[in-house]
């Protein structure tokens, strides 16, 4: 996954290793990977990530040797035949364009912040100059991270005027959650700039380490959520029980939110062992900016919990954002079936464009 690639980029640049990064920027027809897929080639020959089939990656690997040597980017184009796509199970051809760039030591701070945002939260646009008047960029002033908070890391030719144009693309980028090649005329020069939205990966916080969470965790990982499990009992919150989880936390439910990074990319699943603990978590959850809050339980239990919170001063409007009973109604009964209904709802919400 790309998240692993950013960490690997930080490691490589920190060690002053040569490296080149391939990003799939155009896909026409059938191709194994989507636009935005990344493939890192290091000076020692090792690689991380994927942009498609082995044939394409072998050619990109060869091209990367020249890119690392000359310190100049290029955009190889590949016409994919049915035979090349066979390993991906596809039967018709396609075309892909790959932006292949040398990574410079000057970019270390940029990629450190990219990795931090993806892990801890926040949002930014990673802008990389591809070319000016058809000539590929070679200078250090070719990459900058423009954070939505206004902070900038790195330098970019064109100064503040060009940065304003880049930031104006931000809303559409974050809605679509995919990169864009911006082509514009700036100071009588034709420029191509790769714009990539950087945001934290969707993270499911499972409150409760019981049978339902045990089934939800691996399923959520398979559909590309990060997973954090929280329980106040170490016998339920441990690596043996949740080997797939990105993080397992042993903490009292009343206090655990202080150590969590809940933001707009967070999905809260409340499946503790009882009404009391569900109430502790729900009361804190609705005060966050979480994208999704869901709670397990019967309609009677949910009414009782809601009434308790309303008596404490919480409004009905605040509680309306909670998905309860949790999950899509598929008449599920077993923990495995309940997990399917929960993860299906997580996928459904993830696919919606926030209003």
C-alpha positions, -999 to +999 in steps of 0.1 A: +000+000+000+010+036-005+012+042+032+041+017+034+058+034+005+058+068+022+075+053+052+100+036+030+107+069+012+115+085+045+138+056+054+156+058+021+161+095+021+171+095+057+199+071+048+208+092+017+201+063-006+193+067-043+156+062-051+131+068-078+093+069-074+068+057-101+033+070-099+005+059-122-010+091-136-031+080-166-050+048-172-070+041-203-090+009-208-081-021-186-051-020-163-044-039-130-040-008-108-058+024-104-045+059-110-024+069-080-007+035-075+029+039-066+061+018-070+093+027-053+127+016-067+157+019-045+194+022-054+201-013-041+175-027-066+148-035-040+112-023-046+081-015-026+045-012-040+030-020-073+017-002-104+005-033-122+018-064-139+053-077-137+062-068-173+054-031-168+072-030-134+103-047-150+105-020-176+099+008-151+126-007-129+150-004-159+139+031-166+144+040-130+181+032-131+186+060-157+163+084-138+184+078-106+216+083-125+206+114-145+185+129-117+158+138-142+122+127-144+104+111-173+069+097-182+071+063-198+039+052-217+029+015-219+005-001-242-008-032-224-017-063-244-040-091-233-010-113-227+006-087-204-026-083-185-032-121-181-017-122-147-043-097-135-071-118-150-080-091-176-087-100-212-085-066-230-057-042-235-051-008-220-027+021-217-009+036-187+014+066-182+038+065-153+055+096-138+090+084-128+109+109-106+142+109-088+138+114-050+161+140-036+174+144+000+159+178+001+124+161+000+130+143+034+111+168+055+082+168+030+078+130+031+082+129+069+052+152+071+032+132+045+038+101+066+028+119+098-005+132+082-015+098+070-009+083+104-020+111+127-045+132+107-047+164+088-048+173+052-025+187+025-018+188-012+015+173-023+025+193-054+052+180-077+064+199-108+064+176-138+076+198-166+079+234-178+075+240-215+079+203-221+112+200-202+112+178-172+120+194-138+154+187-123+157+213-094+150+210-057+123+237-060+100+211-077+080+197-047+061+212-019+035+201+006+008+227+010-012+221+042-048+232+044-038+250+077-017+273+055+017+259+064+041+250+036+070+225+036+094+226+007+097+252-021+080+255-054+089+278-083+062+304-090+059+315-054+026+324-037+006+331-068+011+296-081+005+281-046-029+299-045-038+282-078-028+248-065-048+253-032-078+263-052-079+228-065-080+214-030-118+210-025-122+189-057-091+168-049-103+159-014-138+151-026-126+128-053-096+115-032-075+110-063-045+128-079-047+152-108-023+165-133-028+202-135-019+218-168-017+256-168+000+286-183+019+306-157+041+335-165+040+326-202+051+291-195+032+258-199+034+239-167+024+204-157+020+198-120+011+166-102-013+173-073-020+146-048-044+149-018-028+137+014-050+127+042-051+102+070-062+067+061-097+057+073-093+041+107-119+019+124-118+022+162-132-010+177-143-003+213-146-037+229-125-068+222-152-094+222-165-119+196-179-093+172-147-072+171-127-104+166-146-109+134-148-072+123-110-066+126-097-089+098-127-081+076-121-044+079-084-048+071-092-068+040-112-038+026-084-013+034-093+002+068-067+007+095-079-010+127-074+000+163-089-022+191-095-008+226-106-028+257-100-024+294-090-061+297-057-073+285-070-108+280-093-093+253-070-066+239-038-084+228-019-093+197-027-130+199-064-122+197-061-094+171-030-101+149-043-080+120-049-049+140-027-019+135-028-010+172-042-027+203-048-005+233-056-015+269-073+014+286-104+022+307-132+032+283-138+064+304-103+077+297-092+062+263-102+091+240-074+112+254-048+090+236-067+085+203-065+107+172-101+108+162-107+130+131-129+131+100-114+099+087-123+079+119-150+053+121-161+044+157-176+010+163-190+006+198-193-031+207-183-033+244-195-059+269-224-039+283-247-009+285-225+010+310-194+008+289-213+015+257-226+047+274-191+058+284-178+055+249-209+070+231-209+100+253-173+108+243-177+096+206-204+121+198-181+150+208-156+141+181-155+148+144-156+111+135-170+103+101-190+074+115-203+063+149-221+030+152-233+012+183-245-024+187-276-033+207-314-038+207-337-008+201-348-010+237-312-007+250-304+021+226-335+041+237-324+037+274-289+049+266-301+078+246-325+089+274-297+087+299-276+110+277-304+134+270-310+137+308-273+148+310-279+176+285-272+159+252-295+169+223-315+145+201-298+161+171-264+151+184-275+115+188-291+114+153-256+110+138-252+076+155-259+045+135-278+023+160-285-005+158-252-007+140-247-022+105-268-028+074-299-049+082-293-083+067-310-103+095-276-111+109-273-132+141-239-147+145-207-126+152-195-134+117-228-122+101-229-091+123-193-083+113-204-085+076-233-061+082-210-036+101-182-036+076-207-032+048-220-001+064-185+012+069-178+007+032-211+025+023-203+055+044-167+056+032-179+058-004-202+088+003-189+123-005-191+143+027-216+172+026 
